[in-house]
Structures are given as C-alpha cells and as structure tokens.
C-alpha cells in the first residue's frame, strides 16, 4: 500500500491512501511568457532573467536545497512547475495589462535591456518608458492558479 502525498503550504493532495500518489497540485502558478519573434538564445536569456525575478515573489516560492547521494549540496529550485508560453507583441501587451490589473507579482524584460550591461542600467531603461510604451520581450507572473489562467488565456505553450 502506498500513501498519499503530504500536502505542504499551497498544495492540495490529489490521491487517496489506496492509490499511487499523484503529483501535488499547487494553489499557485508560475508562468513565463516570451515574445515569439526573438532568437532562441534571447528567449532563454530572457526566461532566465524573468525566473530570477519571480524567485523573489514570495518567501515560500522556493523549495529546499538539494543534495546528491555523494553529499554534494545544490541550490534550491522553485517548489512548483513553471509554464512557459510564447506570444506575439500584441498578445504580450494584453497579458501585461491583465497581470497589472489583477495585481499579481510580475517581472518584465524589455528590448531596451538587451542594450545594457548591468542591473542599474536595466532599471533605468524601464523607468524611462511609460507602461503603455514598453517594448516588452517577456513577462513572468506568479499568483493563484485561476488568476494566472485568466492572465495567460489564449497563449500558446512554448515548444
């Protein structure tokens, strides 16, 4: 006999004690959205930067550190999956507006940030442009599942 998964903060067990444990279903969701007209290396770079922003959205967003069988320690990762989407610039702007209107933690990456070389200049590049004029390349959002589903409605999963 197997046991059901133990629910931790933000998860709901989905299996009974008499069945194989199902993956935990989280009450929250992380989504990364990148513009579809950029090179693969740029999309990956933007995704990495956006994920680093979302890592600070809440204190409980990260799991625990890892350790292999040899005792080597590794850094903690997100405690829940990350869904990656692509969008054209119009859909990305619409998604941005949805995220802002719902007040969820949001990370952004703009085209101007490709021309800078450090965090101070990145922040200055964003600060210099009004929200309606941002040339968005990517967004990341974190929040309750239902709200993130509404924000990302109509987007295609990357791949």
C-alpha positions as CSV (number, residue, x, y, z in Angstrom):
1,X,0.0,0.0,0.0
2,X,1.3,3.5,-0.9
3,X,0.4,6.6,0.9
4,X,-1.0,9.9,-0.3
5,X,1.4,12.8,-0.8
6,X,1.8,15.0,2.2
7,X,0.4,18.5,1.5
8,X,2.6,21.4,2.2
9,X,1.7,25.0,2.1
10,X,0.0,25.8,-1.2
11,X,-0.6,22.2,-2.3
12,X,-3.6,20.0,-2.4
13,X,-3.2,16.2,-2.2
14,X,-4.9,14.5,-5.2
15,X,-4.6,10.8,-4.4
16,X,-6.2,8.6,-1.7
17,X,-4.1,6.3,0.6
18,X,-5.1,3.3,-1.6
19,X,-3.7,4.6,-4.9
20,X,-0.4,5.7,-6.3
21,X,0.4,9.2,-5.2
22,X,-0.5,11.8,-7.8
23,X,1.7,14.9,-8.3
24,X,0.8,17.7,-5.9
25,X,-1.5,20.3,-7.4
26,X,-0.3,23.7,-6.3
27,X,-2.8,26.5,-5.4
28,X,-0.4,28.9,-7.2
29,X,1.1,29.0,-10.7
30,X,4.2,30.5,-12.2
31,X,4.1,31.5,-15.9
32,X,6.8,32.9,-18.1
33,X,5.8,34.5,-21.4
34,X,8.4,35.4,-24.1
35,X,7.9,37.1,-27.4
36,X,7.9,34.7,-30.3
37,X,10.0,36.8,-32.7
38,X,13.3,36.5,-30.9
39,X,16.2,34.1,-31.4
40,X,16.2,31.0,-29.2
41,X,19.3,32.2,-27.2
42,X,17.4,35.5,-26.5
43,X,14.3,33.7,-25.3
44,X,16.4,31.5,-23.0
45,X,18.3,34.5,-21.7
46,X,15.0,36.4,-21.0
47,X,13.4,33.4,-19.4
48,X,16.4,33.1,-17.0
49,X,16.2,36.7,-16.0
50,X,12.4,36.6,-15.5
51,X,12.7,33.4,-13.4
52,X,15.2,35.2,-11.1
53,X,12.7,37.9,-10.6
54,X,9.8,35.6,-9.8
55,X,12.1,33.8,-7.3
56,X,11.5,36.8,-5.1
57,X,7.7,37.0,-5.4
58,X,7.0,35.3,-2.1
59,X,9.0,33.7,0.7
60,X,7.6,30.3,0.1
61,X,8.1,30.1,-3.7
62,X,11.4,28.3,-3.4
63,X,11.8,24.6,-2.4
64,X,14.5,23.3,-0.2
65,X,18.2,22.8,-1.2
66,X,19.1,19.6,-3.0
67,X,21.8,17.0,-2.1
68,X,23.0,14.1,-4.2
69,X,24.0,10.7,-2.9
70,X,27.6,11.8,-2.6
71,X,26.7,14.6,-0.2
72,X,27.2,17.4,-2.7
73,X,24.8,20.3,-2.0
74,X,22.9,22.2,-4.7
75,X,20.7,25.3,-4.6
76,X,17.0,25.2,-4.0
77,X,14.7,25.5,-7.0
78,X,11.1,26.6,-7.4
79,X,8.7,24.4,-5.4
80,X,6.3,24.2,-8.3
81,X,6.5,23.8,-12.1
82,X,7.0,26.8,-14.4
83,X,4.8,27.0,-17.5
84,X,6.5,28.7,-20.5
85,X,4.4,30.4,-23.2
86,X,5.2,32.4,-26.3
87,X,3.2,35.3,-27.6
88,X,3.4,38.0,-30.3
89,X,4.0,41.6,-29.2
90,X,0.2,42.3,-29.1
91,X,-0.6,39.3,-27.0
92,X,2.3,40.1,-24.7
93,X,1.0,43.6,-24.1
94,X,-2.5,42.3,-23.5
95,X,-1.1,39.7,-21.0
96,X,0.9,42.5,-19.3
97,X,-2.3,44.6,-18.9
98,X,-4.1,41.6,-17.4
99,X,-1.3,41.0,-14.9
100,X,-1.2,44.6,-13.8
101,X,-5.0,44.9,-13.5
102,X,-5.0,41.8,-11.2
103,X,-2.1,43.0,-9.1
104,X,0.0,39.8,-9.3
105,X,3.7,39.8,-8.8
106,X,5.1,40.5,-12.3
107,X,8.7,40.5,-13.7
108,X,9.4,42.1,-17.1
109,X,12.1,42.2,-19.7
110,X,12.1,44.9,-22.4
111,X,14.0,45.2,-25.7
112,X,16.0,48.1,-24.2
113,X,17.5,45.8,-21.6
114,X,19.4,43.9,-24.4
115,X,21.4,47.1,-24.9
116,X,22.5,47.5,-21.3
117,X,25.2,45.7,-19.3
118,X,24.1,45.8,-15.7
119,X,21.2,45.9,-13.4
120,X,21.3,49.7,-12.7
121,X,21.1,50.5,-16.4
122,X,18.3,47.9,-16.9
123,X,16.2,49.6,-14.2
124,X,16.9,53.0,-15.7
125,X,15.8,51.7,-19.2
126,X,12.5,50.5,-17.8
127,X,12.0,53.7,-15.7
128,X,12.4,55.9,-18.8
129,X,9.4,54.4,-20.6
130,X,5.7,54.7,-19.7
131,X,3.9,51.5,-19.2
132,X,1.9,51.8,-22.4
133,X,5.1,52.3,-24.4
134,X,7.2,49.5,-23.0
135,X,8.7,47.3,-25.8
136,X,8.1,44.0,-24.0
137,X,10.1,41.0,-24.7
138,X,9.0,38.9,-21.8
139,X,6.9,38.7,-18.6
140,X,6.7,36.3,-15.7
141,X,3.8,36.2,-13.3
142,X,3.0,34.3,-10.1
143,X,-0.3,34.0,-8.3
144,X,-3.4,31.9,-7.6
145,X,-3.9,29.3,-10.4
146,X,-7.3,30.7,-11.5
147,X,-5.9,34.3,-11.9
148,X,-2.8,33.2,-13.7
149,X,-5.0,31.0,-16.0
150,X,-7.1,34.1,-16.8
151,X,-3.9,36.2,-17.4
152,X,-2.4,33.6,-19.8
153,X,-5.7,32.7,-21.5
154,X,-5.2,32.3,-25.3
155,X,-1.4,32.0,-25.2
156,X,0.4,29.0,-26.6
157,X,2.8,26.9,-24.5
158,X,6.3,27.3,-25.8
159,X,7.6,24.4,-28.0
